[in-house]
Amino acid sequence: MELEVFYPKPDELVQQEINVLDFLRNNTYIKEKHSEFARDVGAYYTRNRGTDAGFEFFSHLDVSHDQSRTAAPNLRLILAARILRNKQAYSDVTYCLCVCRTRNLAVLRKFHFDVTITTGDRSRTQPQPRSHIQYCGTMIPQMSQMGVRPGQLLPMNPWLSEPRILAWPMSLALLLDMALREFPNAKSERFRAMPEWRKIVRDHESLLLLPFLEQCTKVIKNTSGCRQTLSDAMYVG
């Protein structure tokens, strides 16, 4: 399936991501409870507005994974995004969520949410889903700068790229909302319940999820004798 059938144009997606940073950099919860994240949001907002290359973001949230939800932060959630484009075409789209311990930045989980760009890449060994989740993946340079040691990925075998799991597309707003839902506390739940934030999430669902799911439904509902499966449609070489 061609990417443009369900995926927004680069200008539209990049602008939406910049708008997310604009909202977050002025949000009271972000500034008060995640000051380093707020600082990075402001810096990347300025940087991304001044380039035509695409969009980039890297930062972290320190959270508590505790039944009481009141303990001191013990996990660091690293959130990253990279959209590279060449004029009006994408050359790379990837989002990342990494879960580390705050004590020694030991990596516990690492996921990439990628869009496959058909560029005739001869290094690709087999077809893969147009939009997919990949476990582990390679080290992000900013993680090394933060102090994460490359060797910490070795137990997850980053050399193994498969399986790539078919999934709907990701965005920074959807990634942040998911992270805060998975590692909640009372204040983050109030943030997620804000009408302004919920509108952003809904807008991103309409921009990315709705067209993708409509195409999935179209393939599945095709009963005109077509033997094409969803993976047939969504895997590209």
Residue frames relative to the residue before (quaternion, step in Angstrom):
aa qw qx qy qz dx dy dz
M 1.0000 0.0000 0.0000 0.0000 0.00 0.00 0.00
E 0.4525 -0.6934 0.4910 0.2707 3.55 -0.87 0.95
L 0.5818 -0.6330 0.3914 0.3279 3.55 -0.98 0.89
E 0.6776 0.5246 -0.3053 0.4152 3.58 0.90 -0.89
V 0.5039 0.6514 -0.4279 0.3723 3.59 1.23 -0.21
F 0.8321 0.1443 -0.0525 0.5330 3.59 0.99 -0.76
Y 0.6957 0.4839 -0.2744 0.4546 3.62 1.18 -0.32
P 0.5120 -0.6676 0.4381 0.3167 3.62 -0.95 0.82
K 0.5955 -0.5508 0.4418 0.3831 3.53 -1.28 0.35
P 0.6600 -0.5483 0.3336 0.3904 3.61 -1.09 0.63
D 0.6465 0.5273 -0.3379 0.4356 3.61 0.87 -0.85
E 0.6761 0.5013 -0.2952 0.4522 3.57 0.93 -0.89
L 0.6816 0.4844 -0.2987 0.4600 3.59 0.85 -0.93
V 0.6587 0.5093 -0.3158 0.4549 3.59 0.88 -0.92
Q 0.6591 0.5045 -0.3193 0.4574 3.59 0.90 -0.85
Q 0.6389 0.5184 -0.3309 0.4621 3.59 0.98 -0.76
E 0.6543 0.5001 -0.3183 0.4696 3.60 0.99 -0.75
I 0.6284 0.5141 -0.3351 0.4781 3.59 1.03 -0.71
N 0.6297 0.5346 -0.3298 0.4571 3.59 1.03 -0.76
V 0.6102 0.5396 -0.3460 0.4655 3.59 1.09 -0.68
L 0.6546 0.4979 -0.3137 0.4746 3.59 0.91 -0.86
D 0.6238 0.5446 -0.3380 0.4473 3.57 1.00 -0.79
F 0.6619 0.4872 -0.3057 0.4808 3.59 0.97 -0.81
L 0.6979 0.4957 -0.2885 0.4290 3.58 0.79 -0.99
R 0.6612 0.5319 -0.3291 0.4143 3.60 0.95 -0.79
N 0.7294 0.3892 -0.2335 0.5118 3.59 1.21 -0.36
N 0.5205 0.6640 -0.4037 0.3538 3.58 1.28 0.03
T 0.5107 -0.6856 0.4336 0.2849 3.58 -0.82 1.01
Y 0.6474 0.5222 -0.3296 0.4467 3.59 0.89 -0.88
I 0.6689 0.4961 -0.3061 0.4613 3.59 0.85 -0.93
K 0.6933 0.4859 -0.2879 0.4477 3.59 0.84 -0.92
E 0.7279 0.4433 -0.2495 0.4598 3.60 0.95 -0.82
K 0.7932 0.3394 -0.1652 0.4778 3.60 0.88 -0.89
H 0.7793 0.1786 -0.1065 0.5911 3.60 1.18 -0.42
S 0.0726 -0.8694 0.4879 0.0286 3.54 0.65 1.17
E 0.6578 0.4950 -0.3256 0.4650 3.62 0.96 -0.74
F 0.6141 0.5262 -0.3361 0.4828 3.57 1.07 -0.73
A 0.6517 0.5160 -0.3094 0.4617 3.59 0.96 -0.88
R 0.6295 0.5305 -0.3284 0.4631 3.57 1.01 -0.80
D 0.6827 0.4796 -0.2868 0.4709 3.57 0.91 -0.92
V 0.5973 0.5633 -0.3547 0.4474 3.58 1.05 -0.75
G 0.6741 0.5000 -0.2932 0.4578 3.56 0.90 -0.94
A 0.6688 0.5033 -0.3020 0.4564 3.56 0.95 -0.88
Y 0.7001 0.4530 -0.2764 0.4777 3.60 0.90 -0.87
Y 0.5642 0.5744 -0.3898 0.4469 3.58 1.14 -0.49
T 0.6791 0.4776 -0.2821 0.4808 3.57 0.90 -0.94
R 0.6738 0.5113 -0.2988 0.4420 3.58 0.91 -0.92
N 0.7105 0.4734 -0.2726 0.4437 3.58 0.85 -0.95
R 0.6148 0.5443 -0.3526 0.4488 3.58 1.13 -0.55
G 0.7402 0.4440 -0.2239 0.4525 3.57 1.13 -0.57
T 0.7067 0.4142 -0.2736 0.5042 3.59 1.17 0.38
D 0.3330 -0.7182 0.5744 0.2083 3.52 -1.30 0.50
A 0.4667 0.7217 -0.4175 0.2952 3.57 1.31 -0.01
G 0.7073 -0.3894 0.2819 0.5183 3.58 1.14 -0.54
F 0.5416 -0.5873 0.4803 0.3621 3.54 -0.92 -0.96
E 0.0239 0.7912 -0.6106 0.0266 3.55 -1.05 0.80
F 0.0781 0.7780 -0.6210 0.0549 3.56 -1.12 0.72
F 0.0945 0.7624 -0.6372 0.0621 3.53 -1.17 0.76
S 0.2912 0.7340 -0.5802 0.1995 3.55 -0.84 0.98
H 0.2964 -0.7583 0.5529 0.1775 3.56 -1.27 -0.19
L 0.2242 -0.7134 0.6459 0.1541 3.50 -1.40 0.41
D 0.2300 -0.7428 0.6102 0.1520 3.59 -0.95 0.87
V 0.0047 0.8243 -0.5597 0.0849 3.56 -0.58 1.21
S 0.4115 -0.6757 0.5531 0.2610 3.52 -1.35 0.28
H 0.1204 -0.7593 0.6358 0.0682 3.55 -0.83 1.03
D 0.3433 0.7201 -0.4922 0.3482 3.52 0.24 1.39
Q 0.5843 -0.6139 0.3964 0.3529 3.55 -0.99 0.77
S 0.6778 0.4885 -0.2993 0.4609 3.59 1.03 -0.68
R 0.2624 -0.7934 0.4941 0.2397 3.57 1.27 -0.54
T 0.6355 0.5213 -0.3369 0.4593 3.60 1.19 0.37
A 0.5026 0.6658 -0.4278 0.3479 3.61 1.22 -0.16
A 0.6471 -0.5035 0.3946 0.4149 3.54 -1.32 0.28
P 0.6252 -0.5550 0.3756 0.4001 3.62 -1.07 0.60
N 0.0529 -0.8069 0.5882 0.0113 3.54 -0.94 0.90
L 0.7292 0.3234 -0.2264 0.5589 3.57 1.30 0.01
R 0.2116 -0.7440 0.6197 0.1328 3.54 -1.19 0.66
L 0.1766 -0.7758 0.6013 0.0741 3.54 -0.75 1.11
I 0.1602 -0.7861 0.5936 0.0638 3.56 -0.55 1.19
L 0.0711 -0.7872 0.6126 0.0007 3.56 -0.82 1.07
A 0.0516 0.8058 -0.5852 0.0745 3.55 -0.82 1.00
A 0.0463 -0.7793 0.6247 0.0142 3.54 -1.23 0.60
R 0.0422 0.7804 -0.6236 0.0197 3.55 -1.12 0.71
I 0.0098 0.7599 -0.6487 0.0404 3.52 -0.82 1.10
L 0.0432 -0.7891 0.6127 -0.0024 3.57 -0.58 1.14
R 0.0097 -0.8089 0.5876 -0.0187 3.54 -0.97 0.83
N 0.2300 -0.7237 0.6350 0.1418 3.49 -1.30 0.53
K 0.7828 -0.1694 0.0262 0.5982 3.54 -0.05 1.37
Q 0.8114 -0.2381 0.1818 0.5020 3.61 -0.58 -1.08
A 0.6328 0.4977 -0.3408 0.4855 3.59 1.20 0.44
Y 0.4580 -0.6575 0.5208 0.2946 3.56 -1.14 0.62
S 0.1516 -0.7555 0.6235 0.1322 3.54 -1.22 0.56
D 0.7918 -0.0482 0.0062 0.6089 3.61 1.23 -0.29
V 0.0381 0.7663 -0.6409 0.0241 3.57 -1.09 0.79
T 0.2268 0.7732 -0.5648 0.1780 3.58 -0.61 1.10
Y 0.1048 -0.7500 0.6509 0.0528 3.53 -1.19 0.76
C 0.1342 -0.8113 0.5678 0.0360 3.55 -1.08 0.71
L 0.0519 -0.7406 0.6682 0.0488 3.53 -1.21 0.72
C 0.0007 -0.7923 0.6080 -0.0522 3.54 -0.72 1.13
V 0.1824 -0.7766 0.5974 0.0825 3.58 -0.93 0.95
C 0.0051 -0.8035 0.5928 -0.0540 3.56 -0.69 1.16
R 0.5023 -0.5641 0.5338 0.3802 3.53 -1.31 0.18
T 0.4689 -0.6685 0.4885 0.3075 3.59 -1.01 0.67
R 0.6027 0.6156 -0.3593 0.3587 3.57 1.07 -0.72
N 0.8334 0.0222 0.0312 0.5513 3.60 0.75 -1.00
L 0.4549 -0.7112 0.4138 0.3406 3.57 1.34 0.25
A 0.2281 0.7595 -0.5642 0.2299 3.57 1.05 0.79
V 0.3795 -0.7382 0.5167 0.2100 3.58 -0.81 1.03
L 0.1784 -0.8041 0.5637 0.0621 3.57 -0.74 1.13
R 0.7824 -0.0099 0.0445 0.6211 3.58 1.05 -0.83
K 0.0557 0.7827 -0.6191 0.0307 3.58 -1.15 0.60
F 0.0121 0.8045 -0.5894 0.0721 3.54 -0.67 1.17
H 0.1703 -0.7404 0.6393 0.1186 3.53 -1.21 0.68
F 0.1746 -0.7428 0.6406 0.0862 3.55 -1.11 0.83
D 0.0074 0.8656 -0.4924 0.0904 3.53 -0.07 1.33
V 0.2331 -0.6951 0.6522 0.1925 3.50 -1.39 0.33
T 0.3491 -0.7398 0.5401 0.1978 3.56 -0.80 1.03
I 0.1640 -0.7740 0.6079 0.0668 3.54 -0.73 1.13
T 0.3263 -0.7539 0.5366 0.1928 3.60 -0.66 1.06
T 0.1193 0.8171 -0.5482 0.1325 3.56 -0.27 1.28
G 0.5429 -0.6150 0.4110 0.3977 3.60 1.21 0.16
D 0.2437 0.7954 -0.5151 0.2065 3.56 1.14 0.64
R 0.2874 -0.7977 0.5090 0.1482 3.58 -0.41 1.23
S 0.5897 0.5823 -0.3748 0.4156 3.59 1.20 -0.28
R 0.5449 0.6090 -0.4045 0.4106 3.60 1.23 -0.26
T 0.3182 -0.8054 0.4784 0.1455 3.54 -0.60 1.18
Q 0.8074 0.0165 0.0179 0.5895 3.61 1.12 -0.48
P 0.6344 -0.5173 0.3901 0.4215 3.61 -1.19 0.32
Q 0.0749 -0.7851 0.6138 0.0345 3.55 -1.24 0.52
P 0.6374 -0.5497 0.3594 0.4030 3.59 -1.14 0.51
R 0.5800 -0.6012 0.4244 0.3493 3.54 -1.05 0.81
S 0.7665 0.0760 -0.0390 0.6366 3.61 1.04 -0.81
H 0.1418 0.8346 -0.5066 0.1634 3.59 -0.56 1.11
I 0.3746 -0.6587 0.5994 0.2580 3.50 -1.45 0.20
Q 0.0764 -0.7782 0.6225 0.0329 3.55 -1.03 0.87
Y 0.3601 -0.7346 0.5380 0.2032 3.56 -0.87 0.97
C 0.8312 0.1422 -0.2015 0.4983 3.50 -1.04 1.02
G 0.0615 0.7913 -0.6072 0.0359 3.63 -0.09 -1.15
T 0.6523 -0.5345 0.3742 0.3858 3.56 -1.29 0.03
M 0.6556 -0.5203 0.3851 0.3889 3.54 -1.31 0.31
I 0.3499 -0.6926 0.5909 0.2208 3.55 -1.06 0.82
P 0.5501 -0.6494 0.3933 0.3477 3.65 -0.75 0.94
Q 0.6542 0.5257 -0.3242 0.4367 3.61 0.94 -0.80
M 0.5831 0.5675 -0.3827 0.4376 3.59 1.14 -0.48
S 0.6342 0.5140 -0.3254 0.4772 3.57 1.02 -0.77
Q 0.6465 0.5180 -0.3105 0.4662 3.58 1.01 -0.83
M 0.6380 0.5256 -0.3171 0.4649 3.58 1.14 -0.62
G 0.6085 -0.5653 0.3540 0.4301 3.57 1.18 -0.52
V 0.4599 0.6507 -0.4690 0.3809 3.59 1.26 0.14
R 0.3292 -0.7578 0.5340 0.1794 3.56 -0.78 1.03
P 0.5510 -0.6402 0.4177 0.3347 3.62 -0.83 0.93
G 0.6246 0.5726 -0.3373 0.4102 3.58 1.05 -0.74
Q 0.5756 0.6061 -0.3832 0.3930 3.57 1.19 -0.41
L 0.6276 0.5256 -0.3446 0.4594 3.60 1.22 -0.29
L 0.4988 0.7113 -0.4122 0.2745 3.59 1.16 -0.49
P 0.6487 0.5143 -0.3570 0.4327 3.67 0.88 -0.71
M 0.6857 0.4601 -0.2875 0.4853 3.61 1.20 -0.42
N 0.3754 -0.7730 0.4494 0.2441 3.59 1.33 0.15
P 0.0398 -0.8533 0.5197 0.0114 3.62 0.55 1.13
W 0.5411 0.6216 -0.4065 0.3944 3.62 1.20 -0.26
L 0.6701 0.4804 -0.2951 0.4828 3.59 1.21 -0.49
S 0.2028 -0.8230 0.5242 0.0823 3.58 -0.36 1.24
E 0.6989 0.4485 -0.2619 0.4917 3.57 1.16 -0.55
P 0.5777 -0.1588 -0.7957 -0.0884 1.54 -2.20 1.11
R 0.2905 -0.6739 0.6394 0.2296 3.51 -1.26 0.51
I 0.2380 -0.8255 0.5058 0.0777 3.54 -0.55 1.23
L 0.4792 -0.6790 0.4837 0.2747 3.55 -0.74 1.10
A 0.1557 0.7826 -0.5802 0.1631 3.59 -0.76 1.05
W 0.5823 -0.5786 0.4226 0.3841 3.54 -1.23 0.38
P 0.6356 -0.5591 0.3676 0.3851 3.62 -1.17 0.48
M 0.3349 -0.7317 0.5688 0.1699 3.52 -1.26 0.60
S 0.0701 -0.7413 0.6611 0.0920 3.53 -1.40 0.27
L 0.6797 -0.4832 0.3390 0.4353 3.57 -1.25 0.20
A 0.6530 0.5094 -0.3247 0.4567 3.60 0.92 -0.82
L 0.6721 0.4849 -0.3014 0.4716 3.60 0.91 -0.87
L 0.6433 0.5241 -0.3179 0.4586 3.59 1.04 -0.76
L 0.6710 0.4864 -0.2955 0.4752 3.58 0.91 -0.91
D 0.6546 0.5140 -0.3191 0.4532 3.58 0.92 -0.86
M 0.6484 0.5104 -0.3110 0.4716 3.58 1.02 -0.79
A 0.6537 0.5230 -0.3167 0.4460 3.59 0.93 -0.89
L 0.6885 0.4692 -0.2841 0.4744 3.57 0.92 -0.88
R 0.6267 0.5170 -0.3423 0.4721 3.60 1.10 -0.56
E 0.6938 0.4836 -0.2768 0.4563 3.58 0.96 -0.83
F 0.7707 0.1945 -0.1088 0.5969 3.60 1.17 -0.60
P 0.0740 0.8787 -0.4673 0.0632 3.58 0.65 1.14
N 0.0274 0.7101 -0.6973 -0.0943 3.45 -1.52 0.14
A 0.7400 -0.4362 0.2576 0.4425 3.56 -1.26 0.22
K 0.6867 0.4910 -0.2964 0.4467 3.59 0.92 -0.86
S 0.6675 0.4823 -0.3176 0.4701 3.58 0.93 -0.77
E 0.6164 0.5376 -0.3487 0.4576 3.59 1.09 -0.62
R 0.6370 0.5044 -0.3304 0.4802 3.58 1.06 -0.68
F 0.6165 0.5344 -0.3430 0.4656 3.58 1.06 -0.72
R 0.6902 0.4849 -0.2858 0.4548 3.57 0.85 -0.95
A 0.6700 0.5000 -0.2946 0.4630 3.59 1.17 -0.53
M 0.4515 0.6930 -0.4589 0.3245 3.60 1.24 -0.16
P 0.5253 -0.6450 0.4451 0.3315 3.63 -0.84 0.85
E 0.6437 0.5363 -0.3306 0.4344 3.58 0.98 -0.82
W 0.6821 0.4685 -0.2924 0.4793 3.59 0.97 -0.85
R 0.6404 0.5277 -0.3276 0.4519 3.57 0.96 -0.82
K 0.6180 0.5289 -0.3496 0.4650 3.60 1.06 -0.65
I 0.6291 0.5245 -0.3373 0.4641 3.59 0.98 -0.79
V 0.6671 0.4953 -0.3061 0.4647 3.57 0.87 -0.94
R 0.6526 0.5097 -0.3118 0.4659 3.58 0.94 -0.87
D 0.6341 0.5276 -0.3301 0.4588 3.59 1.00 -0.80
H 0.6797 0.4754 -0.2913 0.4767 3.59 0.99 -0.81
E 0.5938 0.5351 -0.3625 0.4792 3.58 1.12 -0.55
S 0.6674 0.4891 -0.2989 0.4754 3.58 0.99 -0.82
L 0.6698 0.5166 -0.2933 0.4455 3.57 1.02 -0.82
L 0.8254 0.2709 -0.0883 0.4873 3.56 0.87 -1.01
L 0.7432 0.4331 -0.2442 0.4477 3.57 0.76 -1.02
L 0.6594 0.5464 -0.3280 0.3988 3.56 0.82 -0.96
P 0.6967 0.4450 -0.3117 0.4685 3.68 0.71 -0.89
F 0.6352 0.5346 -0.3330 0.4471 3.58 1.01 -0.78
L 0.7079 0.4570 -0.2679 0.4673 3.58 0.81 -1.00
E 0.5960 0.5525 -0.3642 0.4549 3.58 1.11 -0.59
Q 0.6664 0.4847 -0.3058 0.4770 3.59 0.97 -0.79
C 0.6117 0.5335 -0.3469 0.4700 3.58 1.06 -0.72
T 0.6669 0.5020 -0.2973 0.4635 3.57 0.91 -0.94
K 0.6256 0.5519 -0.3336 0.4390 3.57 1.02 -0.82
V 0.6620 0.4970 -0.3049 0.4710 3.58 0.95 -0.86
I 0.6929 0.4940 -0.2812 0.4436 3.56 0.84 -1.01
K 0.7183 0.4604 -0.2501 0.4577 3.59 1.00 -0.83
N 0.4957 0.6580 -0.4341 0.3646 3.58 1.24 -0.13
T 0.0231 0.8231 -0.5628 0.0723 3.58 -0.33 1.27
S 0.4206 0.7374 -0.4379 0.2960 3.56 1.21 0.42
G 0.7183 -0.4222 0.2465 0.4950 3.55 1.11 0.63
C 0.4853 0.6580 -0.4361 0.3760 3.58 1.28 -0.05
R 0.2618 -0.7812 0.5519 0.1289 3.55 -0.91 0.94
Q 0.3934 0.7407 -0.4660 0.2817 3.57 1.26 0.24
T 0.2494 -0.7475 0.5956 0.1560 3.57 -0.93 0.90
L 0.6784 -0.4752 0.3525 0.4355 3.55 -1.27 0.19
S 0.6581 0.4924 -0.3261 0.4669 3.59 0.93 -0.75
D 0.5664 0.5749 -0.3833 0.4492 3.60 1.11 -0.59
A 0.7136 0.4670 -0.2485 0.4593 3.55 0.92 -0.98
M 0.7769 0.4169 -0.1851 0.4340 3.56 0.92 -0.93
Y 0.6192 0.5145 -0.3664 0.4666 3.61 1.20 -0.26
V 0.0516 -0.7910 0.6097 0.0032 3.57 -0.96 0.89
G 0.4669 -0.6990 0.4776 0.2555 3.55 -1.14 0.69
